[in-house]
Amino acid sequence: MPRRHDQDAAGPQDVLHTKSALREEVWRAMDTKGIARFPSPDGRIPNFVGAEAAAEALAQTDEWAHAHTIKANPDAPQLPVRIRALQDGKLLYMAVPRLAERDPFYVLDPARLTDPPRKAATIKGAARSARTVGLDEMEPVDLVVAGCVAVGEDGARLGKGGGFSDLELALAAAAGLVGARTVFATTVHDVQLRPPGTIPVTPHDFRIDLIVTPTRVLRPRRATGKGRRQLPRLDWRLLADEKIASIPLLQAMRPAPG
């Protein structure tokens, strides 16, 4: 069996177990004709039939219209979102998979693409059409598009367990690139929606403000005082040595012992 992304996750064991069981439940539910799309959903942010419709619905929202700079995850189901962002002339940041470079973000400027948007927005295309940048070279982000394995109608997000989205946002928040006004969105299949209170959350988890499926648009109310977001923070106690060793930027930032 392939190694799961949550193998090096830290935190309360009961929460980790519940999250793992929910992932398996969603992956099984999505591995169905008429829902699943290549590649297999197992162990991934699952690709789905209707991803293009969800991206189009997101592009019709006021949040999208007001966004000039977008950060999107590099996974397959959000490819239509990334394409649309470039077609609409928005500056697009996309994480290097697993944050594996010292400069861990691709910057895609619609005015400076080597390939057309449909190619440039792929991981392989970004390697040709974009350059990698560090946090100090990035502009503040208006809209974050995050991939989900599942998302609660209350905005609680469940990723695939690697913690990379949480890390990206914690780093971006520390650099002042995301803030209380930044909108966090996702595009998912309706099967990925879960009732409020189903997905457990921890202090480092972030919530989704805008959920878009092929058939619905949901705007959960922010759960922290007076509608303000509690931004994720980098907590070294929750990062396994293996995780830090795999991410060059974290290696460079790690505090000295003592």
NORQUI-V306378 format. One record per backbone hydrogen bond with DSSP energy under -1.0 kcal/mol. CO is the residue of the C=O (numbers start at 1). NH is the residue of the N-H. If there is no record, write none. Layout:
CO_NH ; CO_NH
This chain:
4_7 ; 6_9 ; 12_16 ; 13_17 ; 14_18 ; 15_19 ; 16_20 ; 17_21 ; 18_22 ; 19_23 ; 20_24 ; 21_25 ; 22_26 ; 23_27 ; 24_28 ; 25_29 ; 26_30 ; 27_31 ; 30_32 ; 32_35 ; 32_36 ; 35_49 ; 41_44 ; 48_51 ; 50_54 ; 51_55 ; 52_56 ; 53_57 ; 54_58 ; 55_59 ; 58_61 ; 61_65 ; 62_66 ; 64_67 ; 68_91 ; 69_142 ; 69_143 ; 70_93 ; 71_145 ; 75_78 ; 76_79 ; 78_82 ; 79_83 ; 80_84 ; 81_85 ; 82_86 ; 83_87 ; 84_88 ; 85_90 ; 86_89 ; 91_70 ; 92_108 ; 93_72 ; 94_106 ; 96_99 ; 97_100 ; 104_96 ; 105_133 ; 106_94 ; 108_92 ; 109_112 ; 116_119 ; 116_120 ; 117_121 ; 119_122 ; 122_126 ; 123_127 ; 125_129 ; 126_130 ; 131_107 ; 133_105 ; 134_137 ; 135_138 ; 142_183 ; 143_71 ; 144_185 ; 145_73 ; 150_158 ; 151_194 ; 152_155 ; 155_208 ; 156_152 ; 158_149 ; 158_150 ; 163_167 ; 164_168 ; 165_169 ; 166_170 ; 167_171 ; 168_172 ; 169_173 ; 170_174 ; 171_175 ; 172_177 ; 173_176 ; 177_141 ; 179_182 ; 183_144 ; 184_209 ; 184_210 ; 185_146 ; 186_212 ; 189_192 ; 190_193 ; 192_151 ; 194_153 ; 195_198 ; 202_205 ; 210_186 ; 211_218 ; 212_188 ; 216_213 ; 218_211 ; 225_228 ; 235_238 ; 236_239 ; 240_244 ; 241_245 ; 242_246 ; 244_247 ; 247_251 ; 248_252 ; 249_253 ; 250_254
